[in-house]
Amino acid sequence: AYTRRLFQRLGIIEGSEDYEMLRHGFESALGPDVPLFNEYHALIVAHAKDVCRPRPRCAVCTLRSICAAAKTLDH
């Protein structure tokens, strides 16, 4: 859910992709590096819990300049 929310808001995915499609995309991009995959997952979860929440805190987001949703949301 965190990955979907973050990447949909960034405009990288549509949001209707199923879990397996998202997982495959990450595994393809990161390769077979399990520690790297785990680190990315931890960073995504932390960012989504602290900043890109259901009511996002775009004003403090380090990804704001590249985020499609931040350009349209009024915060």
All heavy atoms as a GROMACS GRO file, in nm:
protein
  593
    1ALA      N    1   0.082  -0.120   0.000
    1ALA     CA    2   0.000   0.000   0.000
    1ALA      C    3   0.086   0.125   0.000
    1ALA      O    4   0.056   0.223  -0.069
    1ALA     CB    5  -0.093   0.000   0.120
    2TYR      N    6   0.195   0.125   0.078
    2TYR     CA    7   0.283   0.242   0.082
    2TYR      C    8   0.350   0.267  -0.053
    2TYR      O    9   0.356   0.380  -0.100
    2TYR     CB   10   0.390   0.226   0.190
    2TYR     CG   11   0.337   0.219   0.330
    2TYR    CD1   12   0.369   0.112   0.412
    2TYR    CD2   13   0.257   0.320   0.382
    2TYR    CE1   14   0.323   0.105   0.542
    2TYR    CE2   15   0.211   0.315   0.512
    2TYR     CZ   16   0.244   0.207   0.591
    2TYR     OH   17   0.198   0.201   0.720
    3THR      N   18   0.398   0.160  -0.112
    3THR     CA   19   0.465   0.173  -0.242
    3THR      C   20   0.366   0.223  -0.347
    3THR      O   21   0.398   0.314  -0.424
    3THR     CB   22   0.523   0.036  -0.286
    3THR    OG1   23   0.615  -0.008  -0.187
    3THR    CG2   24   0.592   0.046  -0.420
    4ARG      N   25   0.249   0.167  -0.347
    4ARG     CA   26   0.147   0.209  -0.444
    4ARG      C   27   0.112   0.357  -0.426
    4ARG      O   28   0.107   0.433  -0.521
    4ARG     CB   29   0.021   0.123  -0.429
    4ARG     CG   30  -0.087   0.155  -0.530
    4ARG     CD   31  -0.210   0.068  -0.513
    4ARG     NE   32  -0.180  -0.074  -0.495
    4ARG     CZ   33  -0.146  -0.158  -0.593
    4ARG    NH1   34  -0.137  -0.113  -0.717
    4ARG    NH2   35  -0.122  -0.284  -0.569
    5ARG      N   36   0.089   0.399  -0.301
    5ARG     CA   37   0.054   0.539  -0.274
    5ARG      C   38   0.165   0.633  -0.321
    5ARG      O   39   0.140   0.729  -0.393
    5ARG     CB   40   0.030   0.560  -0.125
    5ARG     CG   41  -0.004   0.705  -0.093
    5ARG     CD   42  -0.002   0.736   0.056
    5ARG     NE   43  -0.078   0.640   0.133
    5ARG     CZ   44  -0.046   0.604   0.258
    5ARG    NH1   45   0.059   0.656   0.319
    5ARG    NH2   46  -0.119   0.517   0.323
    6LEU      N   47   0.287   0.604  -0.281
    6LEU     CA   48   0.398   0.692  -0.314
    6LEU      C   49   0.421   0.699  -0.465
    6LEU      O   50   0.429   0.808  -0.522
    6LEU     CB   51   0.525   0.644  -0.243
    6LEU     CG   52   0.653   0.721  -0.275
    6LEU    CD1   53   0.640   0.868  -0.236
    6LEU    CD2   54   0.770   0.656  -0.202
    7PHE      N   55   0.429   0.584  -0.531
    7PHE     CA   56   0.461   0.584  -0.673
    7PHE      C   57   0.346   0.632  -0.760
    7PHE      O   58   0.368   0.687  -0.867
    7PHE     CB   59   0.514   0.446  -0.715
    7PHE     CG   60   0.657   0.428  -0.674
    7PHE    CD1   61   0.690   0.397  -0.543
    7PHE    CD2   62   0.759   0.447  -0.764
    7PHE    CE1   63   0.822   0.385  -0.502
    7PHE    CE2   64   0.892   0.435  -0.726
    7PHE     CZ   65   0.924   0.403  -0.595
    8GLN      N   66   0.224   0.616  -0.712
    8GLN     CA   67   0.110   0.673  -0.785
    8GLN      C   68   0.115   0.825  -0.775
    8GLN      O   69   0.096   0.895  -0.874
    8GLN     CB   70  -0.022   0.620  -0.732
    8GLN     CG   71  -0.141   0.673  -0.807
    8GLN     CD   72  -0.272   0.615  -0.757
    8GLN    OE1   73  -0.278   0.550  -0.653
    8GLN    NE2   74  -0.378   0.638  -0.830
    9ARG      N   75   0.140   0.877  -0.658
    9ARG     CA   76   0.148   1.022  -0.642
    9ARG      C   77   0.263   1.082  -0.720
    9ARG      O   78   0.253   1.193  -0.772
    9ARG     CB   79   0.158   1.058  -0.494
    9ARG     CG   80   0.026   1.038  -0.423
    9ARG     CD   81   0.033   1.082  -0.280
    9ARG     NE   82  -0.097   1.067  -0.216
    9ARG     CZ   83  -0.114   1.064  -0.085
    9ARG    NH1   84  -0.010   1.077  -0.003
    9ARG    NH2   85  -0.235   1.050  -0.035
   10LEU      N   86   0.373   1.009  -0.728
   10LEU     CA   87   0.487   1.058  -0.807
   10LEU      C   88   0.457   1.054  -0.956
   10LEU      O   89   0.525   1.118  -1.034
   10LEU     CB   90   0.612   0.975  -0.777
   10LEU     CG   91   0.676   0.996  -0.639
   10LEU    CD1   92   0.785   0.893  -0.615
   10LEU    CD2   93   0.729   1.138  -0.626
   11GLY      N   94   0.356   0.978  -0.996
   11GLY     CA   95   0.321   0.966  -1.137
   11GLY      C   96   0.396   0.856  -1.209
   11GLY      O   97   0.397   0.851  -1.331
   12ILE      N   98   0.457   0.765  -1.133
   12ILE     CA   99   0.535   0.657  -1.191
   12ILE      C  100   0.446   0.539  -1.229
   12ILE      O  101   0.474   0.469  -1.326
   12ILE     CB  102   0.646   0.614  -1.093
   12ILE    CG1  103   0.744   0.732  -1.074
   12ILE    CG2  104   0.719   0.490  -1.141
   12ILE    CD1  105   0.845   0.710  -0.964
   13ILE      N  106   0.341   0.517  -1.153
   13ILE     CA  107   0.245   0.411  -1.183
   13ILE      C  108   0.105   0.471  -1.188
   13ILE      O  109   0.083   0.582  -1.138
   13ILE     CB  110   0.250   0.296  -1.080
   13ILE    CG1  111   0.205   0.344  -0.941
   13ILE    CG2  112   0.387   0.231  -1.076
   13ILE    CD1  113   0.184   0.234  -0.840
   14GLU      N  114   0.012   0.396  -1.245
   14GLU     CA  115  -0.128   0.441  -1.251
   14GLU      C  116  -0.198   0.420  -1.118
   14GLU      O  117  -0.286   0.498  -1.081
   14GLU     CB  118  -0.203   0.365  -1.360
   14GLU     CG  119  -0.158   0.401  -1.501
   14GLU     CD  120  -0.237   0.324  -1.605
   14GLU    OE1  121  -0.347   0.275  -1.574
   14GLU    OE2  122  -0.186   0.311  -1.716
   15GLY      N  123  -0.163   0.313  -1.049
   15GLY     CA  124  -0.225   0.281  -0.922
   15GLY      C  125  -0.314   0.159  -0.928
   15GLY      O  126  -0.354   0.106  -0.825
   16SER      N  127  -0.343   0.111  -1.047
   16SER     CA  128  -0.427  -0.008  -1.061
   16SER      C  129  -0.345  -0.136  -1.078
   16SER      O  130  -0.401  -0.245  -1.085
   16SER     CB  131  -0.521   0.008  -1.182
   16SER     OG  132  -0.444   0.027  -1.300
   17GLU      N  133  -0.213  -0.123  -1.081
   17GLU     CA  134  -0.126  -0.240  -1.097
   17GLU      C  135  -0.140  -0.333  -0.977
   17GLU      O  136  -0.151  -0.288  -0.864
   17GLU     CB  137   0.020  -0.196  -1.109
   17GLU     CG  138   0.050  -0.110  -1.230
   17GLU     CD  139   0.020   0.038  -1.209
   17GLU    OE1  140  -0.034   0.076  -1.103
   17GLU    OE2  141   0.049   0.116  -1.299
   18ASP      N  142  -0.135  -0.464  -1.003
   18ASP     CA  143  -0.143  -0.557  -0.892
   18ASP      C  144  -0.007  -0.572  -0.825
   18ASP      O  145   0.096  -0.525  -0.875
   18ASP     CB  146  -0.200  -0.692  -0.936
   18ASP     CG  147  -0.111  -0.770  -1.032
   18ASP    OD1  148   0.008  -0.738  -1.045
   18ASP    OD2  149  -0.162  -0.864  -1.094
   19TYR      N  150  -0.009  -0.634  -0.710
   19TYR     CA  151   0.112  -0.649  -0.629
   19TYR      C  152   0.225  -0.716  -0.706
   19TYR      O  153   0.340  -0.671  -0.701
   19TYR     CB  154   0.081  -0.730  -0.502
   19TYR     CG  155   0.204  -0.764  -0.423
   19TYR    CD1  156   0.261  -0.671  -0.336
   19TYR    CD2  157   0.265  -0.889  -0.437
   19TYR    CE1  158   0.376  -0.702  -0.265
   19TYR    CE2  159   0.380  -0.920  -0.366
   19TYR     CZ  160   0.435  -0.826  -0.281
   19TYR     OH  161   0.549  -0.856  -0.212
   20GLU      N  162   0.194  -0.823  -0.778
   20GLU     CA  163   0.298  -0.897  -0.850
   20GLU      C  164   0.364  -0.811  -0.958
   20GLU      O  165   0.485  -0.821  -0.979
   20GLU     CB  166   0.241  -1.026  -0.910
   20GLU     CG  167   0.217  -1.134  -0.808
   20GLU     CD  168   0.344  -1.171  -0.731
   20GLU    OE1  169   0.451  -1.188  -0.791
   20GLU    OE2  170   0.334  -1.183  -0.607
   21MET      N  171   0.288  -0.726  -1.024
   21MET     CA  172   0.345  -0.639  -1.126
   21MET      C  173   0.441  -0.538  -1.061
   21MET      O  174   0.550  -0.514  -1.113
   21MET     CB  175   0.235  -0.565  -1.203
   21MET     CG  176   0.289  -0.476  -1.314
   21MET     SD  177   0.158  -0.394  -1.406
   21MET     CE  178   0.101  -0.534  -1.502
   22LEU      N  179   0.401  -0.482  -0.948
   22LEU     CA  180   0.489  -0.387  -0.878
   22LEU      C  181   0.615  -0.457  -0.829
   22LEU      O  182   0.726  -0.405  -0.844
   22LEU     CB  183   0.414  -0.324  -0.761
   22LEU     CG  184   0.299  -0.232  -0.796
   22LEU    CD1  185   0.226  -0.186  -0.670
   22LEU    CD2  186   0.345  -0.113  -0.878
   23ARG      N  187   0.598  -0.573  -0.769
   23ARG     CA  188   0.714  -0.648  -0.719
   23ARG      C  189   0.811  -0.681  -0.831
   23ARG      O  190   0.931  -0.661  -0.819
   23ARG     CB  191   0.667  -0.778  -0.650
   23ARG     CG  192   0.783  -0.857  -0.588
   23ARG     CD  193   0.737  -0.992  -0.536
   23ARG     NE  194   0.678  -1.075  -0.639
   23ARG     CZ  195   0.747  -1.141  -0.733
   23ARG    NH1  196   0.877  -1.132  -0.737
   23ARG    NH2  197   0.685  -1.215  -0.823
   24HIS      N  198   0.758  -0.728  -0.943
   24HIS     CA  199   0.842  -0.763  -1.056
   24HIS      C  200   0.917  -0.639  -1.108
   24HIS      O  201   1.035  -0.648  -1.143
   24HIS     CB  202   0.759  -0.826  -1.168
   24HIS     CG  203   0.838  -0.859  -1.289
   24HIS    ND1  204   0.930  -0.961  -1.293
   24HIS    CD2  205   0.843  -0.801  -1.412
   24HIS    CE1  206   0.988  -0.964  -1.412
   24HIS    NE2  207   0.936  -0.868  -1.486
   25GLY      N  208   0.849  -0.526  -1.114
   25GLY     CA  209   0.913  -0.403  -1.159
   25GLY      C  210   1.031  -0.364  -1.071
   25GLY      O  211   1.138  -0.327  -1.122
   26PHE      N  212   1.013  -0.374  -0.940
   26PHE     CA  213   1.122  -0.342  -0.849
   26PHE      C  214   1.236  -0.442  -0.860
   26PHE      O  215   1.353  -0.403  -0.863
   26PHE     CB  216   1.072  -0.335  -0.704
   26PHE     CG  217   1.021  -0.200  -0.668
   26PHE    CD1  218   0.888  -0.170  -0.683
   26PHE    CD2  219   1.107  -0.102  -0.621
   26PHE    CE1  220   0.840  -0.044  -0.652
   26PHE    CE2  221   1.060   0.024  -0.589
   26PHE     CZ  222   0.927   0.053  -0.605
   27GLU      N  223   1.202  -0.569  -0.865
   27GLU     CA  224   1.306  -0.670  -0.876
   27GLU      C  225   1.384  -0.656  -1.007
   27GLU      O  226   1.505  -0.673  -1.008
   27GLU     CB  227   1.245  -0.810  -0.865
   27GLU     CG  228   1.201  -0.842  -0.724
   27GLU     CD  229   1.135  -0.978  -0.711
   27GLU    OE1  230   1.115  -1.047  -0.814
   27GLU    OE2  231   1.104  -1.016  -0.597
   28SER      N  232   1.316  -0.621  -1.114
   28SER     CA  233   1.384  -0.601  -1.242
   28SER      C  234   1.477  -0.480  -1.237
   28SER      O  235   1.588  -0.483  -1.289
   28SER     CB  236   1.282  -0.582  -1.354
   28SER     OG  237   1.207  -0.698  -1.373
   29ALA      N  238   1.432  -0.374  -1.173
   29ALA     CA  239   1.511  -0.252  -1.165
   29ALA      C  240   1.630  -0.266  -1.071
   29ALA      O  241   1.738  -0.212  -1.098
   29ALA     CB  242   1.423  -0.136  -1.119
   30LEU      N  243   1.612  -0.340  -0.961
   30LEU     CA  244   1.718  -0.349  -0.860
   30LEU      C  245   1.806  -0.472  -0.875
   30LEU      O  246   1.912  -0.479  -0.815
   30LEU     CB  247   1.655  -0.349  -0.720
   30LEU     CG  248   1.577  -0.223  -0.684
   30LEU    CD1  249   1.512  -0.240  -0.547
   30LEU    CD2  250   1.665  -0.100  -0.688
   31GLY      N  251   1.762  -0.568  -0.953
   31GLY     CA  252   1.839  -0.690  -0.968
   31GLY      C  253   1.823  -0.781  -0.847
   31GLY      O  254   1.738  -0.759  -0.762
   32PRO      N  255   1.909  -0.883  -0.838
   32PRO     CA  256   1.894  -0.983  -0.733
   32PRO      C  257   1.957  -0.942  -0.598
   32PRO      O  258   1.990  -1.027  -0.517
   32PRO     CB  259   1.966  -1.104  -0.793
   32PRO     CG  260   2.074  -1.043  -0.875
   32PRO     CD  261   2.013  -0.917  -0.933
   33ASP      N  262   1.974  -0.814  -0.575
   33ASP     CA  263   2.038  -0.764  -0.454
   33ASP      C  264   1.934  -0.751  -0.341
   33ASP      O  265   1.866  -0.649  -0.328
   33ASP     CB  266   2.101  -0.629  -0.484
   33ASP     CG  267   2.190  -0.578  -0.373
   33ASP    OD1  268   2.169  -0.616  -0.257
   33ASP    OD2  269   2.280  -0.498  -0.404
   34VAL      N  270   1.919  -0.855  -0.260
   34VAL     CA  271   1.818  -0.858  -0.154
   34VAL      C  272   1.839  -0.746  -0.052
   34VAL      O  273   1.742  -0.678  -0.016
   34VAL     CB  274   1.812  -0.997  -0.087
   34VAL    CG1  275   1.720  -0.995   0.034
   34VAL    CG2  276   1.766  -1.102  -0.188
   35PRO      N  277   1.961  -0.722  -0.005
   35PRO     CA  278   1.978  -0.611   0.090
   35PRO      C  279   1.937  -0.475   0.030
   35PRO      O  280   1.877  -0.393   0.100
   35PRO     CB  281   2.128  -0.613   0.123
   35PRO     CG  282   2.168  -0.756   0.099
   35PRO     CD  283   2.086  -0.799  -0.019
   36LEU      N  284   1.967  -0.452  -0.096
   36LEU     CA  285   1.927  -0.328  -0.161
   36LEU      C  286   1.775  -0.318  -0.171
   36LEU      O  287   1.716  -0.215  -0.142
   36LEU     CB  288   1.988  -0.317  -0.301
   36LEU     CG  289   1.954  -0.191  -0.380
   36LEU    CD1  290   2.009  -0.066  -0.309
   36LEU    CD2  291   2.010  -0.200  -0.521
   37PHE      N  292   1.711  -0.428  -0.210
   37PHE     CA  293   1.565  -0.433  -0.218
   37PHE      C  294   1.503  -0.402  -0.081
   37PHE      O  295   1.410  -0.323  -0.070
   37PHE     CB  296   1.520  -0.572  -0.266
   37PHE     CG  297   1.373  -0.586  -0.287
   37PHE    CD1  298   1.314  -0.548  -0.406
   37PHE    CD2  299   1.292  -0.638  -0.186
   37PHE    CE1  300   1.177  -0.561  -0.426
   37PHE    CE2  301   1.155  -0.652  -0.205
   37PHE     CZ  302   1.098  -0.613  -0.324
   38ASN      N  303   1.558  -0.463   0.024
   38ASN     CA  304   1.507  -0.440   0.159
   38ASN      C  305   1.527  -0.295   0.202
   38ASN      O  306   1.441  -0.237   0.269
   38ASN     CB  307   1.574  -0.536   0.259
   38ASN     CG  308   1.528  -0.678   0.240
   38ASN    OD1  309   1.422  -0.704   0.185
   38ASN    ND2  310   1.609  -0.772   0.287
   39GLU      N  311   1.639  -0.236   0.166
   39GLU     CA  312   1.665  -0.096   0.201
   39GLU      C  313   1.566  -0.004   0.130
   39GLU      O  314   1.512   0.088   0.191
   39GLU     CB  315   1.808  -0.058   0.163
   39GLU     CG  316   1.844   0.085   0.194
   39GLU     CD  317   1.853   0.117   0.343
   39GLU    OE1  318   1.860   0.024   0.425
   39GLU    OE2  319   1.852   0.237   0.377
   40TYR      N  320   1.543  -0.026   0.002
   40TYR     CA  321   1.444   0.054  -0.072
   40TYR      C  322   1.306   0.041  -0.008
   40TYR      O  323   1.236   0.139   0.010
   40TYR     CB  324   1.436   0.011  -0.219
   40TYR     CG  325   1.525   0.091  -0.309
   40TYR    CD1  326   1.656   0.052  -0.334
   40TYR    CD2  327   1.478   0.206  -0.372
   40TYR    CE1  328   1.738   0.126  -0.416
   40TYR    CE2  329   1.560   0.280  -0.454
   40TYR     CZ  330   1.690   0.240  -0.476
   40TYR     OH  331   1.771   0.314  -0.557
   41HIS      N  332   1.270  -0.081   0.027
   41HIS     CA  333   1.138  -0.104   0.089
   41HIS      C  334   1.128  -0.028   0.220
   41HIS      O  335   1.027   0.040   0.246
   41HIS     CB  336   1.116  -0.254   0.112
   41HIS     CG  337   0.983  -0.283   0.170
   41HIS    ND1  338   0.964  -0.305   0.304
   41HIS    CD2  339   0.859  -0.292   0.114
   41HIS    CE1  340   0.837  -0.326   0.328
   41HIS    NE2  341   0.770  -0.318   0.214
   42ALA      N  342   1.232  -0.033   0.302
   42ALA     CA  343   1.231   0.037   0.430
   42ALA      C  344   1.220   0.188   0.410
   42ALA      O  345   1.146   0.257   0.483
   42ALA     CB  346   1.356   0.004   0.510
   43LEU      N  347   1.290   0.242   0.311
   43LEU     CA  348   1.284   0.386   0.284
   43LEU      C  349   1.147   0.428   0.233
   43LEU      O  350   1.096   0.533   0.271
   43LEU     CB  351   1.393   0.424   0.184
   43LEU     CG  352   1.536   0.415   0.237
   43LEU    CD1  353   1.636   0.430   0.122
   43LEU    CD2  354   1.562   0.519   0.345
   44ILE      N  355   1.088   0.346   0.148
   44ILE     CA  356   0.953   0.375   0.096
   44ILE      C  357   0.852   0.376   0.210
   44ILE      O  358   0.772   0.468   0.221
   44ILE     CB  359   0.913   0.273  -0.013
   44ILE    CG1  360   0.994   0.299  -0.140
   44ILE    CG2  361   0.763   0.279  -0.041
   44ILE    CD1  362   0.986   0.187  -0.242
   45VAL      N  363   0.858   0.275   0.296
   45VAL     CA  364   0.765   0.267   0.409
   45VAL      C  365   0.783   0.387   0.501
   45VAL      O  366   0.685   0.452   0.540
   45VAL     CB  367   0.782   0.135   0.486
   45VAL    CG1  368   0.706   0.136   0.617
   45VAL    CG2  369   0.737   0.017   0.400
   46ALA      N  370   0.906   0.421   0.534
   46ALA     CA  371   0.931   0.534   0.623
   46ALA      C  372   0.878   0.664   0.564
   46ALA      O  373   0.812   0.743   0.632
   46ALA     CB  374   1.080   0.545   0.653
   47HIS      N  375   0.905   0.687   0.436
   47HIS     CA  376   0.859   0.810   0.371
   47HIS      C  377   0.707   0.816   0.364
   47HIS      O  378   0.646   0.919   0.393
   47HIS     CB  379   0.919   0.822   0.231
   47HIS     CG  380   0.886   0.951   0.164
   47HIS    ND1  381   0.951   1.068   0.194
   47HIS    CD2  382   0.792   0.982   0.072
   47HIS    CE1  383   0.899   1.166   0.123
   47HIS    NE2  384   0.803   1.117   0.047
   48ALA      N  385   0.646   0.705   0.330
   48ALA     CA  386   0.500   0.702   0.318
   48ALA      C  387   0.432   0.719   0.454
   48ALA      O  388   0.327   0.782   0.463
   48ALA     CB  389   0.454   0.572   0.252
   49LYS      N  390   0.491   0.666   0.559
   49LYS     CA  391   0.432   0.679   0.693
   49LYS      C  392   0.449   0.819   0.749
   49LYS      O  393   0.360   0.871   0.816
   49LYS     CB  394   0.495   0.578   0.789
   49LYS     CG  395   0.448   0.436   0.767
   49LYS     CD  396   0.523   0.341   0.856
   49LYS     CE  397   0.440   0.308   0.977
   49LYS     NZ  398   0.504   0.200   1.057
   50ASP      N  399   0.564   0.881   0.722
   50ASP     CA  400   0.595   1.011   0.781
   50ASP      C  401   0.552   1.130   0.696
   50ASP      O  402   0.516   1.234   0.750
   50ASP     CB  403   0.746   1.022   0.807
   50ASP     CG  404   0.796   0.922   0.909
   50ASP    OD1  405   0.714   0.874   0.991
   50ASP    OD2  406   0.916   0.892   0.907
   51VAL      N  407   0.559   1.117   0.565
   51VAL     CA  408   0.537   1.233   0.477
   51VAL      C  409   0.422   1.210   0.379
   51VAL      O  410   0.329   1.290   0.372
   51VAL     CB  411   0.666   1.268   0.399
   51VAL    CG1  412   0.644   1.389   0.310
   51VAL    CG2  413   0.782   1.293   0.495
   52CYS      N  414   0.428   1.104   0.304
   52CYS     CA  415   0.328   1.079   0.198
   52CYS      C  416   0.213   0.997   0.256
   52CYS      O  417   0.180   0.890   0.208
   52CYS     CB  418   0.394   1.009   0.080
   52CYS     SG  419   0.298   1.015  -0.071
   53ARG      N  420   0.154   1.052   0.358
   53ARG     CA  421   0.046   0.987   0.431
   53ARG      C  422  -0.084   1.000   0.353
   53ARG      O  423  -0.088   1.068   0.250
   53ARG     CB  424   0.033   1.053   0.569
   53ARG     CG  425   0.164   1.052   0.644
   53ARG     CD  426   0.155   1.114   0.780
   53ARG     NE  427   0.105   1.251   0.780
   53ARG     CZ  428   0.111   1.331   0.884
   53ARG    NH1  429   0.163   1.289   0.997
   53ARG    NH2  430   0.062   1.453   0.877
   54PRO      N  431  -0.192   0.938   0.401
   54PRO     CA  432  -0.321   0.957   0.334
   54PRO      C  433  -0.354   1.106   0.317
   54PRO      O  434  -0.408   1.148   0.215
   54PRO     CB  435  -0.420   0.887   0.427
   54PRO     CG  436  -0.338   0.775   0.485
   54PRO     CD  437  -0.202   0.837   0.508
   55ARG      N  438  -0.318   1.186   0.417
   55ARG     CA  439  -0.323   1.333   0.403
   55ARG      C  440  -0.178   1.378   0.396
   55ARG      O  441  -0.113   1.400   0.499
   55ARG     CB  442  -0.394   1.396   0.523
   55ARG     CG  443  -0.543   1.361   0.524
   55ARG     CD  444  -0.617   1.432   0.632
   55ARG     NE  445  -0.611   1.576   0.605
   55ARG     CZ  446  -0.643   1.669   0.694
   55ARG    NH1  447  -0.683   1.635   0.814
   55ARG    NH2  448  -0.636   1.796   0.663
   56PRO      N  449  -0.122   1.388   0.276
   56PRO     CA  450   0.022   1.410   0.260
   56PRO      C  451   0.071   1.544   0.315
   56PRO      O  452  -0.002   1.642   0.318
   56PRO     CB  453   0.041   1.405   0.108
   56PRO     CG  454  -0.090   1.436   0.050
   56PRO     CD  455  -0.192   1.386   0.148
   57ARG      N  456   0.196   1.542   0.356
   57ARG     CA  457   0.264   1.660   0.406
   57ARG      C  458   0.362   1.708   0.299
   57ARG      O  459   0.483   1.706   0.316
   57ARG     CB  460   0.336   1.627   0.536
   57ARG     CG  461   0.241   1.581   0.646
   57ARG     CD  462   0.313   1.531   0.769
   57ARG     NE  463   0.410   1.629   0.817
   57ARG     CZ  464   0.528   1.598   0.868
   57ARG    NH1  465   0.564   1.472   0.880
   57ARG    NH2  466   0.609   1.691   0.910
   58CYS      N  467   0.309   1.755   0.188
   58CYS     CA  468   0.390   1.793   0.073
   58CYS      C  469   0.489   1.905   0.103
   58CYS      O  470   0.597   1.910   0.045
   58CYS     CB  471   0.300   1.834  -0.044
   58CYS     SG  472   0.195   1.700  -0.104
   59ALA      N  473   0.455   1.992   0.194
   59ALA     CA  474   0.542   2.105   0.225
   59ALA      C  475   0.678   2.061   0.279
   59ALA      O  476   0.777   2.132   0.262
   59ALA     CB  477   0.475   2.198   0.325
   60VAL      N  478   0.686   1.944   0.341
   60VAL     CA  479   0.812   1.896   0.396
   60VAL      C  480   0.872   1.780   0.315
   60VAL      O  481   0.969   1.719   0.358
   60VAL     CB  482   0.797   1.855   0.544
   60VAL    CG1  483   0.755   1.973   0.629
   60VAL    CG2  484   0.701   1.738   0.559
   61CYS      N  485   0.815   1.753   0.200
   61CYS     CA  486   0.857   1.638   0.120
   61CYS      C  487   0.980   1.669   0.035
   61CYS      O  488   0.982   1.766  -0.040
   61CYS     CB  489   0.742   1.593   0.029
   61CYS     SG  490   0.785   1.447  -0.069
   62THR      N  491   1.081   1.584   0.045
   62THR     CA  492   1.203   1.600  -0.035
   62THR      C  493   1.181   1.564  -0.182
   62THR      O  494   1.264   1.598  -0.266
   62THR     CB  495   1.318   1.513   0.021
   62THR    OG1  496   1.276   1.377   0.022
   62THR    CG2  497   1.356   1.556   0.160
   63LEU      N  498   1.070   1.498  -0.212
   63LEU     CA  499   1.039   1.459  -0.350
   63LEU      C  500   0.941   1.555  -0.417
   63LEU      O  501   0.901   1.535  -0.530
   63LEU     CB  502   0.980   1.317  -0.352
   63LEU     CG  503   1.069   1.208  -0.295
   63LEU    CD1  504   0.993   1.077  -0.287
   63LEU    CD2  505   1.195   1.194  -0.377
   64ARG      N  506   0.904   1.661  -0.349
   64ARG     CA  507   0.802   1.754  -0.396
   64ARG      C  508   0.828   1.804  -0.539
   64ARG      O  509   0.738   1.813  -0.620
   64ARG     CB  510   0.790   1.871  -0.300
   64ARG     CG  511   0.682   1.969  -0.340
   64ARG     CD  512   0.674   2.084  -0.238
   64ARG     NE  513   0.579   2.183  -0.283
   64ARG     CZ  514   0.450   2.182  -0.251
   64ARG    NH1  515   0.403   2.088  -0.173
   64ARG    NH2  516   0.369   2.276  -0.296
   65SER      N  517   0.952   1.835  -0.570
   65SER     CA  518   0.984   1.893  -0.701
   65SER      C  519   0.960   1.797  -0.817
   65SER      O  520   0.945   1.841  -0.931
   65SER     CB  521   1.128   1.943  -0.704
   65SER     OG  522   1.218   1.835  -0.694
   66ILE      N  523   0.955   1.666  -0.789
   66ILE     CA  524   0.933   1.568  -0.895
   66ILE      C  525   0.799   1.497  -0.881
   66ILE      O  526   0.770   1.403  -0.954
   66ILE     CB  527   1.047   1.465  -0.903
   66ILE    CG1  528   1.056   1.382  -0.775
   66ILE    CG2  529   1.179   1.532  -0.937
   66ILE    CD1  530   1.141   1.258  -0.787
   67CYS      N  531   0.717   1.541  -0.786
   67CYS     CA  532   0.591   1.473  -0.755
   67CYS      C  533   0.474   1.535  -0.831
   67CYS      O  534   0.443   1.653  -0.815
   67CYS     CB  535   0.565   1.480  -0.606
   67CYS     SG  536   0.416   1.392  -0.556
   68ALA      N  537   0.407   1.452  -0.909
   68ALA     CA  538   0.290   1.497  -0.985
   68ALA      C  539   0.177   1.541  -0.892
   68ALA      O  540   0.111   1.642  -0.916
   68ALA     CB  541   0.242   1.386  -1.078
   69ALA      N  542   0.155   1.468  -0.784
   69ALA     CA  543   0.046   1.501  -0.692
   69ALA      C  544   0.072   1.631  -0.617
   69ALA      O  545  -0.020   1.708  -0.592
   69ALA     CB  546   0.025   1.387  -0.593
   70ALA      N  547   0.197   1.657  -0.580
   70ALA     CA  548   0.229   1.779  -0.506
   70ALA      C  549   0.196   1.903  -0.588
   70ALA      O  550   0.162   2.007  -0.534
   70ALA     CB  551   0.377   1.780  -0.466
   71LYS      N  552   0.204   1.891  -0.719
   71LYS     CA  553   0.174   2.004  -0.806
   71LYS      C  554   0.024   2.033  -0.810
   71LYS      O  555  -0.017   2.144  -0.840
   71LYS     CB  556   0.227   1.978  -0.946
   71LYS     CG  557   0.379   1.974  -0.953
   71LYS     CD  558   0.424   1.929  -1.091
   71LYS     CE  559   0.573   1.928  -1.109
   71LYS     NZ  560   0.650   1.858  -1.012
   72THR      N  561  -0.060   1.933  -0.777
   72THR     CA  562  -0.204   1.952  -0.785
   72THR      C  563  -0.272   1.962  -0.649
   72THR      O  564  -0.382   2.014  -0.641
   72THR     CB  565  -0.270   1.834  -0.863
   72THR    OG1  566  -0.246   1.714  -0.794
   72THR    CG2  567  -0.215   1.826  -1.004
   73LEU      N  568  -0.205   1.910  -0.544
   73LEU     CA  569  -0.265   1.915  -0.411
   73LEU      C  570  -0.237   2.049  -0.347
   73LEU      O  571  -0.128   2.105  -0.360
   73LEU     CB  572  -0.207   1.803  -0.323
   73LEU     CG  573  -0.240   1.662  -0.367
   73LEU    CD1  574  -0.163   1.561  -0.282
   73LEU    CD2  575  -0.388   1.634  -0.359
   74ASP      N  576  -0.332   2.102  -0.276
   74ASP     CA  577  -0.317   2.229  -0.208
   74ASP      C  578  -0.288   2.204  -0.060
   74ASP      O  579  -0.378   2.163   0.013
   74ASP     CB  580  -0.443   2.314  -0.224
   74ASP     CG  581  -0.430   2.448  -0.160
   74ASP    OD1  582  -0.318   2.503  -0.154
   74ASP    OD2  583  -0.533   2.501  -0.115
   75HIS      N  584  -0.164   2.226  -0.021
   75HIS     CA  585  -0.128   2.203   0.120
   75HIS      C  586  -0.072   2.329   0.176
   75HIS      O  587   0.029   2.362   0.199
   75HIS     CB  588  -0.029   2.088   0.132
   75HIS     CG  589  -0.081   1.961   0.073
   75HIS    ND1  590  -0.176   1.884   0.135
   75HIS    CD2  591  -0.057   1.901  -0.044
   75HIS    CE1  592  -0.203   1.780   0.060
   75HIS    NE2  593  -0.134   1.789  -0.050
   0.00000   0.00000   0.00000
